[in-house]
Amino acid sequence: MNLENLEIFPFYKELEPPALEFLRTHLKPIHVPKDTILFFQGDICDSILFLTSGEIRLFIHSNNADEMTLYHLNPGEQCIVNTASTLSQTEAIASAVSLSDVEGYIIDMYSVKELAHNSDAYQSFLFSIYTLRIGDLAKLINDIKFKNLDQRVMEWLENKGTAEIQTTHESIASDLGSSREVISKVLKTLENDDRVELSRGLIKLK
């Protein structure tokens, strides 16, 4: 199997020849359409995804169906929720949904444990992703506790890297752990302050 797409992963160039050959024989290519649930909160995962194309959203939800985004998974990254559930055979603490068409490779639970046991390069990568995501979650908690919602909304918009953001109020609410109604009020206040311009499905930064 040609694994050139895996070159975007930090561990790939450090892989030992036996580990590289192991991946060639144990990885399975996968394609997932947009808006597909990869796993639900409470599921026990039996394989790990190496994402090479597309974007995935990890989110938690409460009994009343409110959602809050934990993080987004991009190509070259490995999901710690998926990884932790697979390796420990415990329930996933969040759900995962594809935000676009997704491509990558999956590796089953037994094979990934063998890979981690035999490859120092992959084992080091596993430790690094836990450190990275713990930092992301710490920042999320800090933002919720210490920042006003209007500040968080502005940061969310500015982080999109463009002055015109195609999105919905509901999407922002899901990412920030709020409600659509509250986000709409915040955006209206920002518009009145001449910081944004609102139109259907589009927000322009002033």
QUICOR-V254371 format. One record per residue. N is the residue number from 0. OMEGA is omega in degrees with one decimal (NA if undefined). NEAR is the number of other ideal C-beta (glycine too) atoms within 10 Angstrom. Layout:
n: (N/N)
omega: (OMEGA/OMEGA)
near: (NEAR/NEAR)
//
This chain:
n: (0/1/2/3/4/5/6/7/8/9/10/11/12/13/14/15/16/17/18/19/20/21/22/23/24/25/26/27/28/29/30/31/32/33/34/35/36/37/38/39/40/41/42/43/44/45/46/47/48/49/50/51/52/53/54/55/56/57/58/59/60/61/62/63/64/65/66/67/68/69/70/71/72/73/74/75/76/77/78/79/80/81/82/83/84/85/86/87/88/89/90/91/92/93/94/95/96/97/98/99/100/101/102/103/104/105/106/107/108/109/110/111/112/113/114/115/116/117/118/119/120/121/122/123/124/125/126/127/128/129/130/131/132/133/134/135/136/137/138/139/140/141/142/143/144/145/146/147/148/149/150/151/152/153/154/155/156/157/158/159/160/161/162/163/164/165/166/167/168/169/170/171/172/173/174/175/176/177/178/179/180/181/182/183/184/185/186/187/188/189/190/191/192/193/194/195/196/197/198/199/200/201/202/203/204/205)
omega: (177.2/-175.9/-177.3/-179.7/-179.9/-179.2/178.5/177.8/-177.2/-175.2/-167.8/-176.2/-179.6/-176.0/174.8/-179.1/178.2/179.3/178.1/178.0/177.9/179.3/-179.5/-175.5/-175.0/178.1/175.5/178.3/-178.1/173.6/-178.3/178.9/176.3/176.2/175.9/173.9/179.7/171.0/-179.5/170.6/-176.9/175.0/170.6/-176.1/179.4/177.8/-178.3/-179.8/167.0/-173.8/179.5/-179.9/178.6/-177.9/-179.0/178.4/174.3/-176.6/174.3/179.6/-178.3/-179.4/179.8/172.0/173.3/-178.4/173.8/-179.4/173.4/177.6/175.3/179.6/-177.8/-179.7/-179.1/179.1/177.1/-174.2/-179.3/177.2/177.1/-178.0/-177.8/-179.7/-178.1/-174.4/-177.2/-176.8/175.2/-176.9/176.3/-176.8/-178.6/174.5/179.0/179.3/178.4/178.2/177.4/170.3/-173.5/173.6/179.0/179.1/172.7/177.3/-173.6/-174.4/-175.9/-178.6/-178.1/175.4/178.4/178.3/-179.8/-179.0/-172.5/-176.1/176.6/-178.3/-179.8/178.9/177.7/177.8/178.5/178.8/-176.6/-178.3/175.7/178.8/-178.9/-175.6/175.1/175.8/178.0/-178.3/177.0/177.5/178.8/179.0/179.4/179.9/-178.9/-174.2/-167.8/-177.4/174.3/-176.3/179.2/177.0/179.7/177.9/179.8/178.4/177.8/-179.8/-177.1/-179.9/177.9/173.6/178.6/-179.0/178.9/-174.7/174.6/-176.7/175.8/177.7/179.2/179.0/177.6/-179.9/179.9/-179.0/-174.4/177.3/-179.9/177.5/-179.5/-177.8/-179.2/179.3/178.6/178.2/178.8/-179.7/178.2/177.0/178.4/177.5/178.1/177.5/178.6/177.7/176.5/172.7/-173.9/169.7/-173.8/177.5/-176.5/175.8/178.5/175.8/178.4/NA)
near: (10/7/17/8/18/19/11/15/20/15/22/20/9/14/21/13/7/10/20/14/11/19/22/11/8/17/20/12/13/16/10/19/10/12/10/12/11/21/22/13/17/11/15/13/24/13/17/22/24/24/25/20/14/19/16/24/20/23/18/16/14/10/5/5/6/13/18/17/19/22/21/14/25/12/17/16/19/24/26/23/21/24/19/17/23/24/15/11/11/11/13/22/14/23/20/24/19/19/14/13/14/24/15/22/20/19/20/15/17/11/18/23/13/15/22/17/9/13/21/13/16/22/14/13/18/18/9/13/16/13/9/14/21/11/10/13/13/10/11/17/10/10/17/14/7/8/13/10/17/15/12/19/26/18/12/18/20/12/8/13/6/10/13/11/19/10/14/14/22/14/17/23/22/20/21/21/19/20/14/14/11/15/22/15/15/23/20/13/14/20/15/9/10/8/15/21/14/14/8/5/10/12/22/14/15/10)
//
